[in-house]
Amino acid sequence: MLETTQFLLLGIVAVLGCMVYQGMRRDPREPPFLPSKFPVIGHLLGMIFQGLPYWSRYANENTAYPIFSLDMLFMKIYVVTSTEIVRLIQRNEKTISFDPLLDVSIRSFSGMKNKRTRNLMLDKDSGGQGLNAEIMHAMTPALIGEPLDRMNSIMIKTVGEYISKLEQTPSFDLYRWAREMITAASTEATYGPLNPYRDPEIVDAFWDFEENLSSLMPNFLPWLTARRAWNARNKISRALLKYLQNDGVEGASELEKIRYKKSMDHGISLEDYAQLEVPMQLAFVSNTVPAVFWTLFDIFSNPEILEEFREEIKQNALSISEDGTHTVNITAIKERCPFVLSLFQEILRWRTTTTPTRCVVKDTLIGDKYLLKAGSMISMPGGVIGKRADVWGDSAGVFDPRRFIKPDPSSAGPQKKEPRRTGGFMPFGISPVICPGRHFASSEVLGIGAMMVLRYDIAPVGGTWKAPPTDTTSLVSIMGAVRGTFPVNVSAREEYEGVHWIFRCETGKGQFPLAVG
């Protein structure tokens, strides 16, 4: 059954389609246009009903084109399938930019109506003052070094409590559990003792907001066309406003303090800041939940990987004190567990649905061949580009848990291509827009993986590790969220029965040597 938003979008297409289509002009220097099965409106319909995976499907079916165009009626989408084109786009960051997309968060996701605040946040190329981009750039130092260490310490304490409770839980829904745990850990590390997400109603509202985010995109009568997401957004905003009025920021992370101070320095009201803050947790939670699920799935479903993962953690990241306390050092995973780190990145490469996107703000000729017209968007499906043979060789289509282990420079034989140079790894984005929270998220995922693998055995209810169906329409997640449930049985490992566990991070060593695009 069609949703109200889809009916409205189809109505807009019917009324304006011909007029807009006739007014669009194609330059012969643009990337080749690929037709749709349904003339004029086919690509737009595909986007409405399939979301971002529509672009990925077309990219996967047309890899012979390094870049091609899709006519979406109201704009053009240039879809990239080649790392060579990705590099050309990176070199033109002044005319091909991510910043205009930050405005979508203001207009559609936060629902900001105050014109002054919107102008403050709007990027400079669009006539605003660029505060949104300024805040995003200022956040980076708050996600490395000591600020990251403090967030990691709070996060580890929270996830440790969730994992310890499994000793009294013979079975549970693995995805739902990951969702509850990551929501708690990420928000606790961000907002501190007065964390508004301690209220289960606010957590439920967040997931209503996240799961229905696409309905807010048209920003057309959202109280009618996107009622569930709209109501959830308002509930979260009210809770955040109460948090701000109670001086909750005083006990918050450096990340939250920077965002708050920058906003207050520019005269933004508490009410407006609460609205702007609503989408904040999308980056931390929406990406990390499926990453945790699929990491645990891919480890426990493969006995050989499980055994090697366990042994490396046991040998290099586990210490036992005289009183029998078992301490897992999350920092040691980064420094002394190359297989674990490589496996994690291969899971991201293999399962990513990320699609880095850019806006063309000025007509740009790339490679002396392709003209990209201002006002168009560029889509770079990471799942397609990340499996190209010209990047990874003959093993591109094979899951290789050792792929990211750096070769010994002194060893003989051919060396693997360095992924950060080839652009063949995009789950954390591509330069110059790299996910600033990747080190925090990696600490969460690998910390949880280490704790679970050492302490428990997990098996699906029914005994068969069969990948569950996923929701690939998410606008913000880099991996497919699970649709439905995934019940598992869990049992504590006998060799560690009665053991007291501690998990810790070393100060100043929270960053991981992760590949980026």
N, C-alpha and C positions, 0 to 999 in steps of 0.2 A: 504494500500500500504506500502511495506517495505521501510524504510529509508536507505540511503546509508550506515550508520553505521551498521545497522542490516545485510545488504547484506555482508559487509566485515567480520563481526563476524561469519556469517554462513559459509563464505568461509574458514575462519581459522579453524572452526570446521571440515569442510569436509576434509581439507588437513591434519590436524594434529590429528584429533580425535582418530583414531585407534591407532596411534603410542603412544600417550600420555596415552590412556586408558590401553593399554597393559603394559605400564611401571609403572602404579600405583599399589602399593601393600597395601593390607589391613591387619592390625594387628587384630587378634581376640579379643584383649582387647579394641579396639576402640568401641565407641557407635554403635549400630546396624545401618547398611546401609539400607535405604528405597529405593526401586526401583521406577523408573518413568514409565509412560505409554509408553514412547518412549525410548527403551534401548540405553545406552551409552550417548546420547546427550540430553535426555529429560529434566533433571534438568537445564542444561545450557540454553536450549531454553526457559524454564519457566522463568528464571531469566532475559533473554534478553527482553522478551515481557511483563512481568508483573512487573519487578523490585522487590524491597524489599517485597511487599505484597505476593510474591510467597512463601517466607519462612514462613510468618505468616499463610498463608492458610494451609501449610503442618503441621505447629505446631498445629493449631486448630483442624486438622483432626487426629492428632496422639498424643494426650495428655497422652495416656497410657504409652508413652515412656518419661521418665524425660529428656533424651537427645538422639538425633539420628543424623545420618550422611547423608549428601547428596553429591553425587559424581558430582562435577562440571567440570570434566575432568582436568582442569588446577589446581584445588585445591579442598580441601575438606571443606565443611561447616558443622560445628556441630551446630544443632539447639536445643535450650534449651526451655523446657516447664515447668520446676519445679523451685520453689524458693530455694529449697535445693541445686540444682546444681548451681544456681546463687551465693549462698553464698560460695560454694567451689571455684568457679572461682574468686571471690573477694579475697579469702585468698591466691591466687597464683598470685598476681599482678606482681611479678618479671619475671615470665615466661609466663604470659598471659596478654598482654599489649595493651593499646589503642594507645600508642605513634607512632607505625609504620603507623597508619592510618592518622596521621597528615601529613605524607609525601605525601599522595594522594592529599592533598590541594596544595602542592607545585608543584608536577609533573603535575597533570591534571587540577586542578581548576585555579591556577594562571598562569600555562604555563611557569614556570621558566626554562630558558635554561642555565643560567650562572652556570657552574659546581661548582665554588667556593661557591657561595651562596647556591646552593642546598646541598653541603656538610656541610656547616655551619648549615643549618636548619635540616638536616637529623638526625633521632634519633640515639643515641649512639650504640644501639644494631645492627643497620644496618651499622655501621662504620662511622657515621657522628659525629658532635660535639653537637647535641642536642639543638640547639638554639630555634627551634620551640617550643619544650616542655618547655624550660626555659621561653619563652615569655608567653606561655599559663598560666603557674603557676604564673608568675609575675602580670598577669592581675587581679587575684582574689582580691587583696587589693583595686584595683581601682573600684571595683563594690560593695563595702560596705562602710559604714561610710559617711564622708563628700563628697568624690568624687561621691558616689551614689546620695547623696542629691542634688548636683549641676546638675547632669544629669537629675534627676527627675524633678527639677524645670523647666528646659528648655523643657523637654518632656511635662509636664502638660500645660505649656503656649501654646505650639504648638497644642496639641490636643484640648485644650479649644477653640482655634480660629476656628478649623474645626467644632467642635460641635455647636458653636454659629451660624455659617453660615447656619445651618439647619433650622433656623427660617424662612429663605426666600426660603427654598427648599421643596416643597410639596411632592416630590418623588425622590428617588435616588437608585442607585445600591449599596446595603449594602456591598457586598464584595469588589467591586471596591473602594468604599469610604474608607473602612478599610485599603485597600492596600495603597492608596495614603496617608492617614493620618499617618499610622505607618511608612512608608518609610520616610516621612518628619520628624516626631518626633524623630525617632531613629538616623537618620543621622545628624539632627541638634544638638542633644544632644552629639553626638560623635565628630563631626568635627568643631562645632562652627561657627562663623560669616562667614567664607569663605567656608562653606559647599559646595562641588562640586555637591551634589545632589539637589541643588536648581535649577539646569538646568533640565527642563523636559526631554530633550533628554538623559541625563545621567540616569534619573529615568527609562525611557523606555528601555535603554540599560541594566540596572540592571535586569529588569524582563525578557528580552530576554535571558540574561545570566542564570538567576535562573531557568527558565522554560525549558531550553535546556541543563541543567548541565550534565545530564547522557550521552549526546553525546560526552562530553569531556573525559569521563572515559577511553576509550581505548588509548587516547593520540596518535592516529595513524593518521598522516596527518590531523590535526584538521581543517586547513584552507579549506580542501575539505570535510571531513566527518562530521564536526561539525561547518559549516561555520557561522551559525547564532550566536551561543554562542561564537565562536572565535572572530567575528567582535565586538560583544557587549563587550567582555572582553577587547579588545584593546581600545575601545572608553572610557571605564571606567578608564583604566590604564592611558591613556593620560590626562584625567581630574584630576585624583589624582596626577599625576606628576606636573601639573600646580599648583595645590593646595600646594604641598610641596615646589615648587620653590618660591611661594609667601609667604612662612613662615606661612601657614595656621595653622600649629600645635601649634603656640604660643597661639592661642585662642581656642584650642581644649580641650576636656575632659582629665582628668588624665589618663583614659584608653588609649587614642590615644597617649598621650605623652610618656607613658611607653613603648608601642610597638615601637614607633619611636626611643626613646633613646637607647633601647636595641639593635635595629638593627644598628643604627649609630655607637654605641660603638664597634660593631664587624666589622665595615668597609663595610657594605652593601651600595651600591650606591642608590641615590634617584630613579633612573629608576627601579632598582630591587625591592626597597621597595614599589613603586607604584604598581608593579605587585603583590607582596605578599599581598597587602592590598585589592585587588579586592574582594576576597571571604569573607572578614571580616564581612560585613553586612548580610551575609547569616544567621548567628546564631541569630542575633537580629530580622531581618525582616521576614525571611521565616517562622519562628516558631510563631511569635506574630500575624501576620495577620490572619491566620486561627483560632488562639486562641481567638482573639477579635470577629471574626464573630460567632463562635460557642457559645461563652459565651452569646452574645446578642441574638442569636437564641434561646438558651435553656431557657433564662430568659423570653423573651417576648412571647414565644410560650406557656408558662405555666402560667395561671393567678394566681394560688396559689403561685408559686415561685416568680413571679413578685411582688405580693403584699407584701410578707414577706421580699423580698430584699429591696423594697422601704421603708418599715416601719423601718427596722433595720438601714438603712443609715440615714433616717430622724431623728430617735431618738438618734443615737449615733455618727454620723459624720457630721451633719449639724448644723450650728449656724447662727443666724440672728442678725445683729447689729442694733443699734438704727435707722440708716438711711435706713434700709430695705435690706441692702446687705446680700445676702445668701452665706455663705462660707462653702465649703465642704472640710473637712480635710482628705486627703488620708491616713495619718498616723493612724487616728482613725479607719479606716477599719481594719487595722492590729490588733489593740489593743482591739477594742470594738464591732466588728461585726463578731462573730463566724459563724453565718449562711452563710454570704457572702463568707467568706474565705473557709468554707467547701464546699459550692456549686461550687466554682471555681475549687477546687481540684477534686471534683467528675466529673465535666465536662471533665477535663483532663484525669482522669482515664477511663471514659466511651468512649471517642472519640479518644484516642491516637492511633497513628500508629507508634510510636517510636520503633526502633529496636536497642538497644545498641549492639555494635559490638566490638569484641576484636580479636587480632592476637595472635596465639600461637608461641612464639619465641623460645621455647625449649620444647622437649617432656615432657609432664606433666601427672602424674597419679593423678586423683582426686577421693576422696572418696574410695581409695584403690580398685577401680573397673574400672574406665573408663580411657583409655589412649588417650590423645589428642596429636596429632602429630605436630611437628614443621612445620611451613609453612601453617597451616590450619587457617581458620577463625571461630569465634564463633558468632552466631546470637542469640539474646535474645528478641523475639517479645514481647514488653511490653503490647500490646493489648490483647494477649493471657494470659500471666502470670498474668496480672493485674485483670483478671476476674476469677481466680481460687477459687473454693469453699474452698480449704484447707487454703486459706489466709483470705477470707472475710466471710466464712460461707455460709449459705443458701441464703443470699442476694447478693451474688457475681454477679449474672446476672440481678440485679435490679438497676435502677438508684435511688440512695438515697442521696438527697442533704444534709443530716445531717451526713453522714458517717464519716466525718473528724472532727466533733465537739468532742473535748476531753471530756471524761466522768468526772463527778465529783468524785474524789477519795473517798469522804465520802458517796457516794450513794451506796445502796445495789444492789445486782444482778451482773451478769457476766459483765466483762469489754470487750470493743472492743480490738482487736489486734492493736498494734501500728504499722502503716504501715512502718515507717522507720526501724523497727526491722524485719519485715517479708519479706521485699523486694517486696511487692505487689504493689508498686507505682513507676513507672519508667519514667514518662514524662520528668523529669529533669535529667535523667541518673541514673547510679548506682555507688556507691562508689567503687574506689576512684576518678572516673571521673564524677563529678557533674557539671551541667551547671553553670558557674560563673555568668552569666547574669540573673539568674532566678528572683532575687529580682527586677531588673529594669523592666523586662518583666511583672512581676506580678503587679507592680505599674501601668504600662501602661494599662493592661487589666482591672484591678479592678477600676482604675481611670476613664477610659472610660465608664465602666459599670455603675458606680455611677452617672456620669454626665448625661448619656443617660436616665437612669431609672427615675431620678428625674425630668428631664426637658421635656421629650417627651413621646408620645405614638407612637408605631410603629406597622404596620400591613403589611403583604405581599400584593402586588398588586394582586388582585384576592381573597384575604381574607383567604387563607388556608396556614397554616404553614406546608409545606411539605419540608423535608430535600432535598437540591439540590444534584445532583451527584458530586462526588469528584474525584480529581486526586490523586490516592494513590501511584503514581510512584516517587514522589519527593524523592531525596536522602538526603535532609536536614530537611524537615519539620516534626514535631512530631505529626501533625494533618493533616487531609485531606484538601488540598486546594480545593476551589470550582471551578468546571468546568462550564463555562458559566456565566450567570448573576443571580442576586437575587434582583429584584426590590421591593422596599417597599414604602409605604406611611408613612409620618411622620407628626405629628402635635404637637405643643407646648401644654403642659398641662395648662388648664385654671387657676388653682389655683396659678400658678407661672407667669402669664402673666405680662410682664413689669419689672420683677425682674432682678437686676444686680447680676451676679454670679462671685464668686472667688473660685479658687481651689488651695489648697496649701499642702505642705508636711512639717512636722516638722523636724528641723535639727537633724541629728544623729539618726533618727528612721526610716530609709528607708527599713530595712530588715523585711521580712515576715516569720512567723513560718510555713514554708512549709514542707510537707512530702517529703522525698527522699528515693531512693532505697538503 
